[in-house]
Amino acid sequence: FQVRSQDPGWNSIMASPAVSPDSSSHEGLSSIHSAPACSPTSDSENLSPDELELLAKLEEQNRLLEADSKSLRSMNGSRRNSGSSLVSSSSASSNLSHLEEDTWILWGRIVNDWDEWRKKKEKLLKELIRKGIPHHFRAIVWQLLCGATEMPVKKQYSELLKRSSPCEKLIRRDIARTYPEHDFFKGQDSLGQEVLFNVMKAYSLVDREVGYCQGSAFIVGLLLMQMPEEEAFCVFVRLMQEYRLRELFKPSMAELGLCIFQFEALLQEQLPELNTHFRSQSFLTSMYASSWFLTLFLTTFPLPVATRVFDIFMDEGLEIVFRVGMALLQFNQAELVQLDMEGMSQYFQRVIPHQFDACPDKLILRAFQVKYNARKMKRLQKEYASIKNKEMEEQIEIKRLRTENRLLKQRIETLEK
């Protein structure tokens, strides 16, 4: 990834070490988003000489990849060419291993000097996260991102497991449906199912209002693939408290209604033809997008792709769900407008989930090319609240009129007697 500036130390963010060395995976290395780059002095002045040297090495690796590319502009080319190989020689692939090693060195420094990076090199850190957190660093980085490293509730965890929860039967029923193909969760007596039950049960006890919601188990399951259950519990508590998830999982699911309302507004504005087609086929937004928000694409994409989205969610929140969702619709608009309701349902289930298996970078790139206005989303939030308040007032008025009507009927019956 390259950000052009006058400072050579800020000219590059490396490719994710999780990217496979096959040639098609390098297609997303040229750029990651359309947001304006920070000023040349904003982060690079805070880098140590060693870090500047490391980033210069990464820039050299990117230049080798770029030299081997047929065209970095092919991302905007035809759909037919989008999956073709961009790297013809083996030099870029061999250099990728050195790039991975350099990435590990850099992430080790980030974790060790987290406070400094978070305060003084925030934009640089954001770019690195968008390129994917190395697998072995995810557990600690996710905890650092959400502030779950020192939480008092962690000390309560063992005590919570000794208590009973009214949600236990529901949790037990759904455990087998969570990542049923993943080795960690296979089998009724598997370690994965047991620790997943523990975390879900513990949360249902600390948050009685939410209790247990099925979609949340997929999020906890992903956390458990990365870290021990106590840490996963703390991270999940933080996600529910600080990332709008608690509002999404409340029994009323009011926040989900808001997200669907905001997403529909984006769809109507940016893809009016597709929006009209959906309406003509009675293909409701909630039919395909509800799971995107409730499970953060964990039930949509294979885990390697979904985890990349989750990396960004941990740093930037629900905005990435809107961006990825719109990117998927933009990418598939031409095909979707040709299908009826049943055809679209099957397309969302069978085709869309595997379009970016070979190159998650392409999905992230497209997501950050989506137009997203935070102020407009705030206005839509206020508009949605106003609509819901009006609906509530109307319901109250209807209830009052029904009560008054019932009393009048009783009075008439009394007078007739």
C-alpha positions as CSV (number, residue, x, y, z in Angstrom):
1,F,0.0,0.0,0.0
2,Q,1.4,3.3,-0.9
3,V,0.5,6.8,0.2
4,R,2.3,9.4,-1.9
5,S,3.9,12.1,0.2
6,Q,7.2,14.0,0.4
7,D,8.4,11.9,3.3
8,P,9.8,8.5,2.2
9,G,9.2,7.1,5.6
10,W,5.4,7.5,5.2
11,N,5.2,6.3,1.7
12,S,4.2,2.8,2.5
13,I,2.1,0.4,4.5
14,M,3.0,-3.2,3.9
15,A,0.8,-5.9,2.5
16,S,-0.9,-8.2,5.0
17,P,1.2,-11.2,6.0
18,A,-2.0,-13.2,5.8
19,V,-2.2,-12.6,2.1
20,S,-1.2,-15.8,0.3
21,P,1.8,-15.5,-2.1
22,D,-0.3,-16.5,-5.1
23,S,-0.2,-13.9,-7.8
24,S,-3.8,-12.8,-7.7
25,S,-3.5,-11.8,-4.0
26,H,-1.3,-8.8,-4.9
27,E,-4.1,-7.0,-6.8
28,G,-5.1,-5.2,-3.7
29,L,-1.7,-3.9,-2.7
30,S,-1.7,-0.7,-4.7
31,S,-4.3,1.1,-2.5
32,I,-6.6,0.5,0.4
33,H,-9.0,3.4,0.6
34,S,-10.0,6.7,-0.9
35,A,-9.8,8.7,2.3
36,P,-7.3,11.6,2.2
37,A,-3.8,10.7,3.4
38,C,-2.5,12.4,6.5
39,S,0.1,15.1,6.1
40,P,3.7,14.0,5.5
41,T,4.7,15.1,8.9
42,S,1.7,13.9,10.9
43,D,3.0,10.4,11.8
44,S,6.5,10.0,10.3
45,E,8.0,12.6,12.6
46,N,7.1,10.3,15.5
47,L,8.9,7.2,14.0
48,S,12.2,6.1,15.3
49,P,15.2,5.7,12.9
50,D,14.7,2.0,13.1
51,E,11.0,2.2,12.2
52,L,11.8,4.6,9.3
53,E,14.4,2.1,8.0
54,L,11.9,-0.7,8.3
55,L,9.2,1.2,6.4
56,A,11.8,2.1,3.8
57,K,12.4,-1.6,3.3
58,L,8.7,-2.2,3.0
59,E,8.5,0.5,0.4
60,E,11.2,-1.3,-1.6
61,Q,9.3,-4.5,-1.4
62,N,6.2,-2.7,-2.7
63,R,8.2,-1.2,-5.6
64,L,9.2,-4.7,-6.6
65,L,5.6,-5.9,-6.5
66,E,4.6,-2.8,-8.5
67,A,7.2,-3.4,-11.1
68,D,5.9,-6.9,-11.6
69,S,2.3,-5.8,-12.0
70,K,0.7,-5.7,-15.4
71,S,-1.4,-2.7,-14.3
72,L,-2.3,-1.4,-10.9
73,R,-5.3,0.3,-12.5
74,S,-6.9,-3.0,-13.4
75,M,-9.0,-2.8,-10.3
76,N,-11.2,-0.4,-12.3
77,G,-11.1,-2.6,-15.4
78,S,-13.6,-5.2,-16.6
79,R,-15.1,-7.7,-14.2
80,R,-13.7,-10.4,-16.4
81,N,-10.1,-9.3,-15.8
82,S,-10.5,-8.6,-12.1
83,G,-9.5,-12.1,-11.1
84,S,-6.5,-12.5,-13.5
85,S,-3.0,-12.8,-12.3
86,L,-1.1,-9.5,-12.0
87,V,2.3,-10.9,-11.0
88,S,4.1,-12.9,-13.6
89,S,7.5,-13.6,-12.1
90,S,8.5,-15.3,-8.8
91,S,10.5,-12.3,-7.5
92,A,7.5,-10.6,-5.9
93,S,6.5,-13.9,-4.2
94,S,10.0,-14.5,-2.9
95,N,10.2,-11.0,-1.6
96,L,6.8,-11.4,0.1
97,S,8.4,-13.7,2.7
98,H,10.8,-11.0,3.6
99,L,7.9,-8.6,3.8
100,E,6.1,-10.9,6.2
101,E,9.1,-11.0,8.4
102,D,9.4,-7.2,8.4
103,T,5.6,-7.0,9.2
104,W,6.1,-9.2,12.2
105,I,8.9,-7.0,13.5
106,L,6.8,-3.9,13.1
107,W,3.8,-5.4,14.8
108,G,6.0,-6.6,17.7
109,R,7.1,-3.0,18.2
110,I,3.5,-1.7,17.9
111,V,2.3,-4.0,20.7
112,N,5.3,-3.2,22.9
113,D,4.8,0.6,22.4
114,W,1.0,0.5,22.1
115,D,0.3,3.8,24.0
116,E,2.8,5.7,21.8
117,W,1.4,4.3,18.6
118,R,-2.2,4.9,19.6
119,K,-1.5,8.6,20.5
120,K,1.2,9.7,18.1
121,K,0.9,7.3,15.1
122,E,-2.8,6.7,15.0
123,K,-3.3,7.2,11.2
124,L,-0.4,4.9,10.4
125,L,-1.8,2.2,12.8
126,K,-5.2,2.5,11.1
127,E,-3.6,1.8,7.7
128,L,-1.8,-1.2,9.1
129,I,-5.0,-2.6,10.6
130,R,-6.8,-2.2,7.3
131,K,-4.1,-4.3,5.7
132,G,-4.8,-7.1,8.3
133,I,-3.4,-7.8,11.7
134,P,-1.0,-10.8,11.7
135,H,-2.8,-13.9,13.1
136,H,-0.5,-14.4,16.1
137,F,-0.9,-10.7,17.1
138,R,-4.7,-10.6,16.8
139,A,-5.5,-11.7,20.4
140,I,-3.5,-9.0,22.1
141,V,-4.2,-6.3,19.5
142,W,-8.0,-6.8,19.7
143,Q,-7.8,-6.5,23.5
144,L,-5.7,-3.3,23.2
145,L,-8.0,-1.8,20.6
146,C,-11.1,-2.2,22.7
147,G,-9.5,-1.5,26.0
148,A,-10.2,-5.0,27.5
149,T,-6.7,-5.7,28.9
150,E,-7.6,-4.5,32.5
151,M,-11.2,-5.0,33.3
152,P,-12.7,-5.6,36.7
153,V,-15.3,-8.0,35.3
154,K,-12.6,-10.5,34.5
155,K,-12.2,-11.2,38.2
156,Q,-16.0,-12.1,38.3
157,Y,-15.8,-14.6,35.5
158,S,-15.1,-17.7,37.5
159,E,-17.8,-16.8,40.0
160,L,-20.4,-16.2,37.2
161,L,-19.8,-19.7,35.9
162,K,-20.8,-21.2,39.3
163,R,-24.3,-19.5,39.0
164,S,-27.2,-20.7,36.9
165,S,-28.7,-18.6,34.1
166,P,-32.3,-18.7,32.7
167,C,-30.7,-18.7,29.2
168,E,-28.8,-21.9,29.6
169,K,-31.2,-24.1,27.6
170,L,-31.3,-21.6,24.7
171,I,-27.5,-21.4,24.7
172,R,-27.1,-25.2,24.7
173,R,-29.6,-25.5,21.9
174,D,-27.7,-23.1,19.6
175,I,-24.1,-24.0,20.5
176,A,-24.0,-26.8,17.9
177,R,-25.1,-24.4,15.2
178,T,-22.2,-22.0,15.7
179,Y,-19.3,-22.8,13.3
180,P,-20.5,-26.4,12.9
181,E,-17.7,-27.2,10.4
182,H,-14.9,-25.7,12.5
183,D,-12.8,-28.3,14.2
184,F,-12.7,-26.4,17.5
185,F,-16.4,-26.5,17.8
186,K,-17.2,-29.9,16.4
187,G,-18.7,-32.5,18.7
188,Q,-21.1,-32.1,21.6
189,D,-18.3,-32.4,24.2
190,S,-15.7,-30.4,22.3
191,L,-13.6,-27.8,24.1
192,G,-14.9,-25.1,21.8
193,Q,-18.6,-25.7,22.6
194,E,-17.8,-25.8,26.3
195,V,-16.0,-22.5,26.5
196,L,-18.5,-20.9,24.1
197,F,-21.3,-21.9,26.5
198,N,-19.3,-20.5,29.4
199,V,-18.8,-17.1,27.9
200,M,-22.4,-16.8,26.7
201,K,-23.7,-17.9,30.0
202,A,-21.5,-15.5,31.9
203,Y,-22.6,-12.6,29.8
204,S,-26.3,-13.4,30.2
205,L,-25.7,-13.0,33.9
206,V,-24.0,-9.7,33.8
207,D,-26.5,-8.2,31.3
208,R,-29.9,-9.5,32.2
209,E,-31.7,-7.1,29.8
210,V,-30.0,-8.6,26.7
211,G,-29.5,-12.1,28.2
212,Y,-28.6,-14.2,25.2
213,C,-29.0,-13.6,21.5
214,Q,-28.1,-16.2,18.9
215,G,-26.1,-14.0,16.5
216,S,-23.8,-13.0,19.3
217,A,-22.4,-16.5,19.6
218,F,-20.6,-16.2,16.3
219,I,-18.8,-13.1,17.6
220,V,-17.8,-14.9,20.8
221,G,-16.8,-18.0,18.8
222,L,-14.4,-15.9,16.7
223,L,-12.9,-14.4,19.8
224,L,-12.4,-17.9,21.3
225,M,-10.4,-18.9,18.2
226,Q,-7.9,-16.2,19.1
227,M,-7.7,-16.1,22.9
228,P,-8.6,-17.9,26.2
229,E,-12.2,-17.7,27.5
230,E,-11.6,-15.1,30.2
231,E,-10.0,-12.7,27.7
232,A,-12.8,-13.4,25.2
233,F,-15.4,-12.6,27.8
234,C,-13.8,-9.3,28.6
235,V,-13.5,-8.3,24.9
236,F,-17.1,-9.3,24.3
237,V,-18.3,-7.2,27.2
238,R,-16.4,-4.2,25.8
239,L,-17.9,-4.8,22.3
240,M,-21.4,-4.9,23.7
241,Q,-20.8,-1.7,25.8
242,E,-18.8,0.5,23.4
243,Y,-19.5,-0.7,19.8
244,R,-23.3,-0.5,19.6
245,L,-23.7,-4.3,19.8
246,R,-25.7,-4.2,23.0
247,E,-28.3,-2.0,21.3
248,L,-28.3,-4.4,18.3
249,F,-28.9,-7.4,20.6
250,K,-31.6,-6.0,22.9
251,P,-34.9,-7.8,22.6
252,S,-36.5,-4.9,20.7
253,M,-33.5,-4.8,18.3
254,A,-34.2,-1.1,17.8
255,E,-30.6,-0.5,16.7
256,L,-30.9,-3.1,14.0
257,G,-33.9,-1.2,12.6
258,L,-31.8,2.0,12.6
259,C,-28.9,0.3,10.8
260,I,-31.3,-1.1,8.1
261,F,-32.9,2.4,7.7
262,Q,-29.5,4.0,7.2
263,F,-28.3,1.2,4.8
264,E,-31.5,1.7,2.7
265,A,-30.8,5.4,2.5
266,L,-27.2,4.6,1.2
267,L,-28.7,2.1,-1.3
268,Q,-31.3,4.5,-2.6
269,E,-28.7,7.3,-3.0
270,Q,-25.8,5.3,-4.5
271,L,-27.5,2.4,-6.3
272,P,-31.0,3.7,-7.3
273,E,-31.5,1.1,-10.1
274,L,-30.8,-1.8,-7.8
275,N,-32.9,-0.2,-5.1
276,T,-35.9,0.0,-7.5
277,H,-35.4,-3.6,-8.6
278,F,-35.3,-4.8,-4.9
279,R,-38.6,-3.0,-4.3
280,S,-40.2,-4.3,-7.4
281,Q,-39.4,-7.9,-6.2
282,S,-40.3,-7.2,-2.6
283,F,-36.8,-8.1,-1.7
284,L,-36.5,-6.4,1.7
285,T,-33.2,-5.0,3.0
286,S,-33.6,-6.9,6.2
287,M,-33.7,-10.2,4.3
288,Y,-30.0,-10.0,3.4
289,A,-28.5,-7.3,5.5
290,S,-29.7,-8.2,9.0
291,S,-27.1,-10.9,9.4
292,W,-24.4,-8.6,8.2
293,F,-25.0,-6.3,11.2
294,L,-25.8,-9.0,13.8
295,T,-22.8,-11.2,13.0
296,L,-20.4,-8.7,11.3
297,F,-20.3,-10.9,8.2
298,L,-19.1,-13.9,10.2
299,T,-22.0,-16.0,8.8
300,T,-21.5,-14.5,5.3
301,F,-17.8,-14.9,4.5
302,P,-15.3,-17.7,5.1
303,L,-13.3,-16.9,8.3
304,P,-10.2,-15.6,6.6
305,V,-12.2,-12.9,4.9
306,A,-14.6,-12.2,7.8
307,T,-11.7,-11.8,10.2
308,R,-10.2,-9.1,8.0
309,V,-13.4,-7.2,8.3
310,F,-13.5,-7.8,12.0
311,D,-10.0,-6.4,12.3
312,I,-11.3,-3.1,11.0
313,F,-14.5,-3.3,13.1
314,M,-12.4,-3.5,16.2
315,D,-10.7,-0.2,15.3
316,E,-13.4,1.7,13.4
317,G,-16.7,0.3,14.5
318,L,-19.9,-0.5,12.6
319,E,-19.0,1.9,9.7
320,I,-17.1,-1.0,8.1
321,V,-20.3,-3.1,7.9
322,F,-22.0,-0.3,5.9
323,R,-19.0,0.0,3.6
324,V,-18.5,-3.7,2.9
325,G,-22.3,-4.2,2.4
326,M,-22.5,-1.4,-0.1
327,A,-19.3,-2.7,-1.8
328,L,-20.9,-6.1,-2.3
329,L,-24.0,-4.6,-3.8
330,Q,-21.9,-2.3,-6.2
331,F,-19.8,-5.3,-7.2
332,N,-22.9,-7.4,-8.0
333,Q,-25.4,-4.9,-9.2
334,A,-25.3,-6.0,-12.9
335,E,-26.1,-9.6,-12.0
336,L,-28.7,-8.9,-9.3
337,V,-30.9,-6.7,-11.5
338,Q,-31.4,-9.7,-13.8
339,L,-32.8,-12.0,-11.1
340,D,-36.1,-12.4,-9.4
341,M,-36.6,-12.7,-5.7
342,E,-35.8,-16.4,-5.4
343,G,-32.8,-16.0,-7.7
344,M,-31.4,-13.1,-5.6
345,S,-31.9,-15.1,-2.4
346,Q,-29.8,-17.9,-3.8
347,Y,-27.2,-15.5,-5.2
348,F,-26.7,-13.9,-1.8
349,Q,-26.3,-17.4,-0.2
350,R,-24.1,-19.1,-2.8
351,V,-22.2,-16.6,-4.9
352,I,-21.5,-13.5,-2.9
353,P,-19.8,-15.2,0.1
354,H,-16.9,-16.6,-2.0
355,Q,-16.2,-13.8,-4.4
356,F,-13.2,-12.5,-2.4
357,D,-11.8,-15.7,-1.0
358,A,-8.6,-15.4,-3.0
359,C,-8.0,-11.7,-2.3
360,P,-9.6,-10.1,0.7
361,D,-7.6,-7.0,-0.1
362,K,-9.9,-6.4,-3.1
363,L,-12.9,-6.4,-0.8
364,I,-11.3,-3.9,1.6
365,L,-10.3,-1.7,-1.2
366,R,-13.8,-1.5,-2.7
367,A,-15.2,-0.9,0.8
368,F,-13.2,2.2,1.3
369,Q,-14.1,3.5,-2.1
370,V,-17.8,3.6,-1.0
371,K,-19.0,7.1,-0.2
372,Y,-19.8,7.3,3.5
373,N,-20.8,10.6,5.2
374,A,-20.8,10.3,9.0
375,R,-22.8,13.6,9.4
376,K,-25.5,12.3,7.1
377,M,-25.7,9.1,9.1
378,K,-26.2,11.2,12.2
379,R,-29.0,13.0,10.4
380,L,-30.6,9.7,9.4
381,Q,-30.4,8.6,13.0
382,K,-32.4,11.6,14.1
383,E,-34.8,11.1,11.3
384,Y,-35.4,7.5,12.3
385,A,-35.9,8.5,15.9
386,S,-38.5,11.1,14.8
387,I,-40.3,8.5,12.7
388,K,-40.3,6.0,15.6
389,N,-41.5,8.6,18.1
390,K,-44.4,9.5,15.7
391,E,-45.3,5.8,15.3
392,M,-45.3,5.4,19.0
393,E,-47.5,8.4,19.5
394,E,-49.9,7.0,16.9
395,Q,-50.0,3.7,18.6
396,I,-50.7,5.4,21.9
397,E,-53.5,7.4,20.3
398,I,-55.0,4.2,18.7
399,K,-54.8,2.5,22.1
400,R,-56.6,5.4,23.7
401,L,-59.3,5.5,21.1
402,R,-59.9,1.7,21.5
403,T,-60.1,2.1,25.2
404,E,-62.6,5.0,24.9
405,N,-64.6,3.0,22.3
406,R,-64.8,0.0,24.7
407,L,-66.0,2.2,27.5
408,L,-68.7,3.9,25.3
409,K,-69.9,0.4,24.2
410,Q,-70.2,-0.6,27.9
411,R,-72.1,2.6,28.7
412,I,-74.5,2.1,25.8
413,E,-75.2,-1.5,26.9
414,T,-75.8,-0.3,30.4
415,L,-78.3,2.4,29.2
416,E,-80.1,-0.1,27.0
417,K,-80.5,-2.4,30.0
